[in-house]
Each structure stands twice: as structure tokens, then as C-alpha cells.
């Protein structure tokens, strides 16, 4: 696993921890919650970019068989 994949997972975990921290307590800080969600979504987006779409893999399978 490359260093960037670890970085993506760290972003997801860090974003989740920040969002949970902002949500806890009687007085929640909405700006910290939004920041945590943004960090979390950045990590998810970066990981999803590296996953090939199903349509691309179907095209490859069809060209190999036919």
C-alpha cells in the first residue's frame, strides 16, 4: 500500500474523530462539525478516485472475450 493510501485513511479517521468530537457535549460547535465532515469526505473522495468503475471493467471483459 502506498503512502497516499495511508494518508487517505488517516483523513477519513481524523474527519470522523473531529466530527464526533464536535457533536459531543451539550454545546456543539457547528464549524468544527462541518470541518470534520469536509475532511472525512475528502478522504472518501480520494479513495473513490482510485476505484475503477464497473462500466470500465465490463468493457475490458467484453473486448477480451469477443
Number of C-alpha atoms within 10 A of each C-alpha: 5 6 7 11 14 11 14 19 16 15 21 24 16 17 24 19 16 19 23 16 15 19 15 11 9 6 8 13 14 12 11 17 21 15 15 24 20 17 22 23 16 16 21 15 13 17 16 11 9 9 8 9 10 8 9 9 10 10 10 10 11 9 8 7 6 5
